[in-house]
């Protein structure tokens, strides 16, 4: 990751923050992107130069274009995008609110699409790049009780595979990561952790740092022949 220019969304806390910290420790120039300005600026500041913070609402294509253009304008390139930003809302098919459906799809699906599209346009001229999309185990199986969330994470899986096919000829790799139970604030919204852990063969919740290790591997040149693939990090949940 030495000297690579990396943009991570939702990097003000949780998995995104862990990814930013590990990328920076590996020598990358990290752009911490989020809508949580105070927290995001604090993370970027704690990483030291050349890390920086960028306000980015992933549901706004114009903001994507402005942030990526700024990064390329100042650094000359964009090597890695981690589409990490995401939200969770409960709700079954028959009773979930339409507002929740639109919001989840806007952040988790449209946000990833905008990131893929904008980053690809920046990476194609340079002939290289790595994009890591954070999906979920809910993108590999049914997500009863969280219909919109499951649909959005399946969409991320599909976009990853299609983008990988289209962008391989340009030297750009695209992969997805599918976390299970990870110890972040989002997990508190999902349900009873003690009950859910019983369904994990390893009988524990993972840390954000464990996910970050996988993300950094996929972002780096060490995974140079890996594209269009799904990587579970779930303690055996899907085994």
TORROBA-446244 format. One record per atom (N, C-alpha, C): y, x, z; residue in three letters. Coordinates in steps of 0.001 Angstrom, whole numbers, plus 524288, in hexadecimal, padded with zeros to 5 digits. Last residue first. Layout:
<recs>
YXZala...
</recs>
This chain:
<recs>
7AC2D7AECC81973unk7A7257B12881841unk7A2DA7AD0781800unk7B5B97AB9681C61unk7B3D27A99281768unk7AE807ABC2815EEunk7B7327B0F6825E8unk7B7777AB39825AAunk7B4E97A8FC820C9unk7B7A37BBB082777unk7B2A57B95A825F8unk7B2AB7B37982587unk7C1AD7BEA782955unk7BDE67BF5482D7Cunk7B8AA7BCD982C65unk7C85A7BE24820CEunk7C77D7B962823CDunk7C3657B9E182822unk7CD1F7C0C781622unk7CD6A7C3A781B14unk7CD2F7BF8481F58unk7C9B37C16A808CAunk7C98E7BE9180DBDunk7CA1C7C26081247unk7CFB27C2947FD45unk7CDE27C5D580191unk7CE3C7C2C6806ABunk7CDC47C0E07EFF7unk7CF007BE4D7F4E8unk7CC917C1647F95Eunk7D3777C6AE7E441unk7CF5E7C5DE7E822unk7D16E7C3557ED18unk7D9A57CADC7DC79unk7D7797C5A97DBBBunk7D3597C43B7DFB4unk7D5D17D84D7DDB6unk7D9A37D4467DC4Dunk7D6D97CF197DB6Cunk7D3D67E5507DFB5unk7D2DF7E02C7E20Eunk7D7377DC757E078unk7D58F7EF787DD9Funk7D2417EC987D9EFunk7D0CD7E7357DC09unk7DBE07F39D7E5B5unk7DDDC7F3967E050unk7DA917F0997DC64unk7DD187F48C7F05Cunk7DA3A7EFFF7EE54unk7DB5A7EF497E87Funk7E36C7FCD07F240unk7DDEF7FD727F3B2unk7DA967F8D87F1D9unk7ED967FA477F08Eunk7EAAF7FC597EC1Bunk7E4E97FD1E7ED56unk7EFD77EE567F811unk7F0037F3EC7F6FEunk7ECE77F56B7F229unk7EE1E7E40F7FA30unk7F32B7E5867F7ECunk7F3257EB157F5DCunk7E4827E4397FEF0unk7E4FB7E1A57F9DDunk7EA1B7E3007F728unk7E74C7E99B80842unk7E35B7EBB9804B0unk7E3EA7E95D7FF3Eunk7EE627E28280C97unk7F03E7E7A580AE9unk7EC517EA2E80732unk7E7927DA3380EEBunk7EBDF7D97980B34unk7EDCC7DEB380921unk7E1217DEB28168Cunk7DEE97DCEF81198unk7E3217DC6780D6Dunk7E8777E09081E6Cunk7E55D7E4E381C57unk7E3107E37381707unk7EC0F7D679820C2unk7EF8E7DA3581E39unk7EC8C7DEC381BD2unk7E3C57D24D82659unk7E4FA7D03A8212Bunk7E84F7D41F81E23unk7E4EC7D85082F54unk7E00A7D89D82C5Aunk7E0C77D682826D8unk7EEA37D545832FBunk7EDED7DAA483129unk7E8F67DB3A82DEDunk7ECFA7CB518369Funk7EFF97CBFC831CDunk7EF537D16F82F93unk7DFBD7CA2B83B4Funk7E53B7CB7B83BFAunk7E7E57CBCD836A5unk7D69F7BF5183C3Dunk7D8587C46983A46unk7DE1A7C54F83B92unk7CF587B9C2846A4unk7D3AA7B943842F3unk7D5407BEBC84136unk7C14A7B995847FDunk7C68C7BB068499Cunk7CA6C7B9D68453Funk7B6AD7B936844E2unk7B86C7B6DA849C6unk7BDB97B8C384BA6unk7B1D27BBBA83BEEunk7B3B27C01B83F16unk7B62A7BE5684436unk7AFCE7B1A6837C1unk7AB837B4E9839A2unk7AD417B97B83D08unk7B6F97A6ED83B38unk7B79F7AC2F83911unk7B3367AFA283B20unk7B6BD79DA884056unk7B4C879DAB83AFEunk7B5497A2EB8384Cunk7BBA779F9484987unk7B5FF79ED3849C6unk7B38A79EC884452unk7C60A79F5784709unk7C38F7A47784764unk7BD9B7A3F6847A1unk7C87D794C684801unk7C80279713842D1unk7C52A79C4C842EAunk7C8ED79359852E4unk7C50D7907684FCFunk7C43C7931B84A88unk7D12F79A0285557unk7CC1379ACE857D0unk7C7CA79810854C0unk7D98F795A684F9Funk7D77079ABE84E2Eunk7D20779BA98507Cunk7DC06789B484ADBunk7D9E278C2584F84unk7D7327914384E0Funk7E56078B3A84030unk7E1F478848843B1unk7E02B78B8184851unk7EE3E78E8983A4Dunk7E97578CD1837B7unk7E6007899683B4Eunk7F67C792B783F73unk7F73E78D9183D16unk7F22878B3783B14unk7F34279C7984251unk7F441798C084688unk7F4EC7933784468unk7F35D7A19B838E4unk7EE577A01283B13unk7EEFF79C1A83F6Funk7FDCF7A43883769unk7FB8F7A00883451unk7F66C79E1A8369Funk7FF697ACE883DB1unk8018D7A7E883F6Dunk7FF387A36083C68unk7F2EB7B3D183D47unk7F8797B33383C23unk7FA587ADEC83E2Eunk7E7FA7B8EF83C82unk7EB3E7B7DD84112unk7F10C7B7E183FE5unk7E0107B2348338Dunk7E34A7B6CC83497unk7E7307B565838EAunk7D4ED7AE0D82E26unk7D81E7AD34832D6unk7DAF37B23E83440unk7D55F7B28C8219Dunk7D34D7AE5C824D6unk7D6EF7AD698296Cunk7DBCC7B5C78157Funk7DAE37B66981B1Bunk7D85E7B19281D7Eunk7DA537BA4280A0Eunk7D9037B53080C62unk7D7BE7B5DD81229unk7E1D17BF597FFCEunk7DF857C04D804EEunk7DEE27BB0A807A3unk7E1127C2607F22Dunk7E2547BED37F678unk7DF557C0517FB5Eunk7E7847CA5D7E85Dunk7E3157C8E67EBA6unk7E4D17C52B7EFF5unk7EAD77D0967DCFCunk7EC157CC117E040unk7E7297CA7C7E33Dunk7F0C17DB807D683unk7EC497D92B7D91Funk7EE0E7D4AF7DCA3unk7F55F7DFE07CA8Eunk7F6BE7DD227CF67unk7F1E57DA767D195unk7F4B07E3FE7C0B4unk7F3E07E7817C520unk7F5257E5167CA5Eunk7F50C7DCDA7B907unk7FA007DF737BA42unk7F97A7E3267BEF1unk7EB827D85D7B8C8unk7ECE97DBAC7B446unk7F2057DEA67B52Aunk7EBF57D1FB7C1ACunk7E8DD7D6CF7C1BCunk7EA657DA7E7BD59unk7F0E97C8707C10Eunk7F41C7CD137C223unk7F11A7D2357C200unk7E9A57C0887BF35unk7EE207C1197BBB2unk7F0E47C6567BC52unk7E2727C19A7C761unk7E0C47C1E67C1F0unk7E54E7C3197BE4Funk7E8FE7C0197D001unk7E62E7C50A7CF68unk7E45C7C5C47C9CAunk7EC217B5C97CEA1unk7F0027B9F67CE14unk7ED587BF3D7CD4Cunk7E2837B0EB7D0D6unk7E4EE7B06E7CBACunk7E8E97B4BC7CABFunk7E0CA7B3BA7DB56unk7DD047B5197D746unk7DF827B4F27D1D5unk7E9D47AF9A7E03Funk7E8787B51F7E09Funk7E4DB7B6BB7DC32unk7E9577A4F57DE74unk7ED977A7F67DC1Eunk7EC587ADC57DC1Dunk7E07F7A28C7E4ABunk7E0687A1E87DF01unk7E4A47A5017DC43unk7E4467A4F37EEC3unk7DF8C7A7797ECB9unk7DF5D7A7297E6CAunk7EC8979E017EF84unk7ED8F7A3A57EFBFunk7E8F17A69F7ED7Funk7E6FA7949E7EF73unk7EA86795D87EB1Eunk7EBBE79BAB7EAF4unk7E237795267F911unk7DEF3795517F45Funk7E24A796A47EF9Dunk7EB36793EB7FEEAunk7E880798EC7FF2Aunk7E46E799777FAD3unk7EE16789A17FCD2unk7F1AD78DE07FB74unk7EEE3793207FB5Funk7E5A0783FD800C2unk7E6D5783C57FB2Aunk7EA44788567F98Bunk7E6A07865A80B8Cunk7E20B787F98088Eunk7E3147880D802BBunk7F0547818A80D9Bunk7EF9B7872580E75unk7EAFC7892480B49unk7EE267770980B7Aunk7F216779D880865unk7F16477FB6808E7unk7E62B774DC81321unk7E5587743380D7Eunk7E9307776280A40unk7E1567769981D24unk7E5F67797581B50unk7E5DB779828155Eunk7D86D7711C81EDAunk7DC9977083822A7unk7E18E7736582145unk7D04377A74818F8unk7D0D77753381B1Bunk7D4F1774EB81F5Dunk7CFE5781B68102Bunk7D33A78254814C9unk7D45377CF481712unk7C51D787BF80968unk7C8587833F80AC5unk7CB647843980FC1unk7C6DF7953780557unk7C3B4790C98070Bunk7C75278C308081Dunk7CE1179C4580274unk7C8B279D4E800C7unk7C501798D980231unk7D75C79AD8806F3unk7D75F79B1680148unk7D20779C477FF0Aunk7D57679BED8113Dunk7D63D7968E80F68unk7D6CA796518097Eunk7D6047A641812A5unk7D0BD7A42E811F2unk7D0FE79E7C81031unk7E14E7A92B80A98unk7DEE67A7AF80F8Dunk7D9317A66F80E84unk7EA717B158804F7unk7E8587AC0E804DDunk7E6227AAE880A4Bunk7F3BD7B99080115unk7F0FD7B80A805DDunk7EF7A7B24A80575unk7F2F97C2187F696unk7F4427BCC77F82Eunk7F1157BB587FD02unk7F8117CD6D7F21Aunk7F4327CB6B7F5C4unk7F6117C6187F7A6unk7F9967D5107E71Bunk7FB577D0507E9BAunk7F6E97CE547ED21unk7FDB37E0F17E216unk7F9957DE437E4FAunk7FBF97D99D7E7CAunk800357E8527D64Cunk801B67E50A7DAADunk7FCFB7E2A17DD45unk804DC7EC7C7C98Funk801A47ECFE7CE43unk803987E9417D26Funk80C2D7ECFB7C189unk806A77EDAF7C05Aunk803237EE677C508unk816887EAF37C192unk814FA7EFF27C3DDunk80F277F10B7C320unk8171B7E0EC7BD15unk819887E55F7BA6Bunk817D87EAAA7BC8Eunk8114D7DAF97C4F4unk80F4E7DBBF7BFA2unk811E87E0637BCE9unk8170E7D9AA7CE2Aunk812F27DD9F7CDF3unk811137DECA7C86Dunk81E007D1817CCBEunk820117D69F7CE3Cunk81C097DAF07CD78unk817717C9657CA4Aunk81B7F7CACE7C67Funk81DD87D0257C7BBunk811AF7C8F27D392unk80F297CA947CEB4unk8132B7CC437CAA9unk819097C4FD7DAA4unk817277CA567DB3Cunk814A87CC4C7D634unk81A397BACE7D6A0unk81EAF7BE597D6EEunk81CF67C4037D75Cunk80FF87B68F7D73Aunk812EF7B6897D255unk817487BAA47D268unk80D4A7B7B87E1D2unk80A1E7B9FA7DDA6unk80D4E7BAA57D8AAunk8155E7B1BA7E67Eunk814CE7B74D7E791unk811AC7BA117E35Funk8136B7A7C47E28Aunk8186F7AA4A7E16Dunk8180E7B02E7E24Dunk809417A6487E6D2unk80A287A63B7E127unk80F367A9067DFC2unk80B897A6527F180unk808287AA687EF4Cunk808E67AAC37E967unk811CE79D607F211unk813CE7A26C7F3CEunk810AE7A6F07F1A3unk80B107956F7EECDunk80F75796EA7EB80unk8119F79C3F7ED00unk804007967A7F7DDunk802587969A7F265unk806CF798567EED3unk80911796B480184unk8041E79987800D6unk8026E79A207FB2Dunk8129F790E180015unk8127F7961580266unk80DA079914800BDunk80F83787C17FAB4unk8141A78AA77F902unk813F87903E7FB11unk807137840480047unk80639785CF7FAEFunk80AD4789117F8FFunk80C417816E809A6unk8080378547809A1unk807287876C80425unk8137A779D6805F1unk8154077E9B80883unk81110782D780854unk80D25771EE801CAunk810EB7749E7FE68unk8129E779CD800CFunk8077776EEA80AE1unk804CA770BD80620unk80884773FD802C0unk80F8C76B7E81167unk80C7D77017812E4unk809A27725580E2Aunk812C6762C580B86unk8167F7670480C99unk8139D76C0080E15unk80A3275C6480BDCunk80B9675EC4806DAunk80F797633680798unk801A575E35816ADunk8068D75C5981470unk807A275F2280F4Aunk7F43075A9081739unk7F83475EA781733unk7FD2775C95814A6unk7EC687530481654unk7F0D8751F5819CEunk7F4F37564481A12unk7E4807558C80F7Funk7E6607502880F78unk7EB2274F42812EBunk7E2A17607F8110Bunk7E3E675E6880BE5unk7E68D7591980C44unk7E8967645E81D58unk7E43476319819F6unk7E623760C9814D0unk7EF8076E9382316unk7EFDD7699A8205Cunk7EB4D768C181CB8unk7F7977797982725unk7F2FA7762C8279Bunk7F3C6771328246Funk7FC8B7846E820A5unk7FD9477F3282298unk7F86D77C39822DDunk801407914781FD1unk7FCC878DDA820C2unk7FEB678897822B2unk8066D79A9381689unk806E9796FB81AECunk802087939B81B40unk809BC7A7C98128Cunk806C27A2F481234unk8079F79FA081708unk80B1C7B44180CA8unk80D977AFB780F1Bunk80A477AACF80E64unk8065F7BBFE80682unk8043B7BAD380BB0unk806657B5C680E0Cunk804AB7C2797FC7Eunk806287BD007FD2Bunk803B27BB0780237unk8089E7CE997FABAunk804F67CBC37FE0Cunk8072D7C6527FEE5unk809F37D7127F03Funk80BCC7D2317F28Bunk807657D0037F5DBunk80D127E4037ECA1unk809867E0737EF64unk80C717DB8E7F116unk814A07E92F7E6ABunk80F247EAA47E630unk80B6A7E6967E86Bunk81F7C7E8B17DF74unk81CDF7E5AC7E38Bunk8170D7E6A27E2DAunk82A5C7F1767DCE6unk825367EF487DBE3unk8238E7EBAD7E055unk834177F5267DFA4unk832247F67D7DA78unk82CE77F4227D913unk8395E7F2C67E882unk834F17F6607E8FEunk832B27F8007E3B7unk841927EC427E539unk842A07F0897E8E8unk83E447F4917E939unk83D297E55C7DE13unk842177E7ED7DCDFunk843237EC9D7E051unk834807E18A7E34Cunk833B67E4DF7DEB5unk838AB7E7DF7DD65unk839C87DBBA7EB1Aunk836197DFD97EC82unk835597E3A17E7F7unk83F9F7D4B07E4FFunk8424B7D8537E87Bunk83EC17DCED7E9E9unk837B27CF267E00Dunk83B717D2187DCE6unk83E497D61E7E036unk8331D7CA857E8D2unk8301D7CE4C7E5BEunk833C07D19C7E25Aunk83B7E7C4057EC22unk839587C8037EF96unk836687CC2A7EC74unk83D317BD7C7E358unk8416C7C0C07E566unk83F467C5367E8C0unk8339F7B86E7E223unk835A67BBAC7DDDFunk839E67BF607DFCBunk832FD7B31A7EBD5unk82F087B6E37EA3Cunk831407BAA47E628unk83BA37AC787EAC5unk83BA57B07E7EECEunk8378D7B4B07EDA6unk8381A7A6227E290unk83CD17A94D7E1D1unk83D217ADA37E5E6unk82FA47A0EE7E714unk82EB97A4C17E2F2unk833707A84B7E223unk82CAA79DE47F35Dunk8314F79E107F007unk830A77A2627EBF5unk8250679EAE7FA8Cunk82501799ED7F75Dunk8297A799CE7F36Dunk826C67A7618008Dunk823027A7DB7FC44unk822C57A3037F8D3unk832417AC4C803BDunk82F8E7A74E8041Funk82BD87A7157FF7Eunk835D97B7F4808C9unk8331C7B5B180452unk8305D7B0AC805E9unk83D817C28C80C28unk83CC57BCF080CF5unk83A327BAAD80817unk838397CEBA80EC8unk83A777CB6480AB1unk8396E7C5B080C1Bunk8394C7DB3C814F7unk838487D5A081550unk83AE17D2CC810C8unk832897E79B813A6unk8372B7E44A81382unk8358E7DE96813CBunk82EBE7F50E814E6unk82DA57EF7B81566unk832BC7EC678158Cunk82F4E80008813D9unk832497FCBA81042unk831087F6ED81094unk834FE7FE9A820A5unk835BB7FF5181B04unk830BE801988189Funk82DB77F6A782A0Aunk830FE7FB068285Funk831707FB5E8227Aunk8289F7EEEE82F15unk825857F24182B95unk828917F70C829DAunk830077E97483449unk82C5C7EC7283771unk829057F01483424unk8350F7E46382C18unk837D37E86682EFFunk8342A7EBD283228unk82D697DD218293Aunk82F027E13682589unk831B77E5B28285Eunk82D5C7D7118327Cunk828A57D9C1830ADunk82A207DE4582D14unk837B17D3678329Bunk835BE7D688836F6unk830E27D99C8355Cunk8381C7CD868299Aunk83B717D226829F9unk8399A7D5C182E62unk831187C5A082C8Cunk82FFC7C90A8281Eunk833287CE078283Funk836487C0B7834D2unk831407C346835C2unk82FF87C71C83163unk83F367BD2382F59unk83FB77C083833F7unk83AAB7C381834F4unk83AF57B6FC826DAunk83E407BB978260Funk83E627BF4282AC5unk831657B18782212unk832BF7B27A82786unk835EB7B783827CBunk82E2C7B1A781835unk832BB7AE4E81936unk834827AEDB81EE4unk82AF57BE508128Dunk829DB7B9B9815C0unk82EAF7B640815CAunk826347CB128100Eunk828BA7C65380E09unk827257C19C81151unk827BE7D80981079unk826107D3C5813E1unk828FB7CEDF8122Aunk824037E1908088Bunk827FC7DD7C808C7unk825AA7D8F180BD5unk820E27EECC80A9Funk81F747E95380B6Aunk824457E5D580B8Funk81BDD7F9508051Cunk8210B7F708805F0unk8204B7F1278060Funk810B57FF6B80B7Cunk8131C7FBFC8079Cunk818B47FA928091Funk80AF680537812AAunk80EC8807E380F65unk811788049180B4Eunk804C980096819DCunk802058034D8159Eunk805D3805C2811B4unk80BE07FB6281FCFunk809437FFD88222Dunk806668031D81E1Aunk80E247F349818DCunk8122A7F73081A09unk80FB77FC1781C5Funk804A57EDD781950unk806907EFFF81456unk80A8B7F4538154Funk804B17EAF1823D9unk800B97EE8A821F7unk802547F0FA81CC2unk80D6E7E43782433unk80D327E8D08278Eunk8092D7ECC382592unk80AAD7DC7281CFAunk80F587DFA581C23unk80F177E4A781F52unk801E87D820821C8unk801687DA9F81CAAunk806037DE3D81B9Dunk806867D3FB82AB4unk802857D80982B3Aunk801CC7DAFD8261Dunk80D127CC7B82612unk80F587D0CE82909unk80B6B7D5438298Cunk8057E7C5DE821ADunk809487C88981E5Cunk80BC67CD2382116unk800367C1F182A79unk7FD7C7C552826C8unk8014B7C86482363unk80B3B7C10383313unk805CA7C002831C0unk803707C3ED82E05unk818137C20282D0Cunk814867C1818317Cunk80EEA7C10B82F77unk81D887C3AC82421unk820777C40E82903unk81CF97C3B382DCCunk819297C25B81A6Eunk8180D7C74381D2Dunk81B007C7D782251unk818C87BB6D81219unk817237B9B581748unk816057BE3F81AE0unk815617C4F68084Eunk817DD7C01D809FEunk815AD7BE6680F46unk817FE7D1BD804E4unk814707CE67807E0unk817587C98F809A5unk818427DB8F7FBB5unk81AF37D6D57FD6Aunk816F07D34980003unk8190B7E9387FA4Dunk815DB7E4BE7FBD1unk819537E0447FDA3unk817AF7F4927F381unk81B847F09D7F4F4unk818A77EB6B7F59Dunk811D5800807F7D8unk811887FB9E7F4E9unk815987F7C57F6FFunk811B2809917FDCEunk81625808B67FA4Funk815B6803D47F6ECunk8045C8086D80024unk808E480BD580087unk80CD880AC37FC33unk7FB3E8032F80000unk800008000080000unk804F28034F80000unk
</recs>
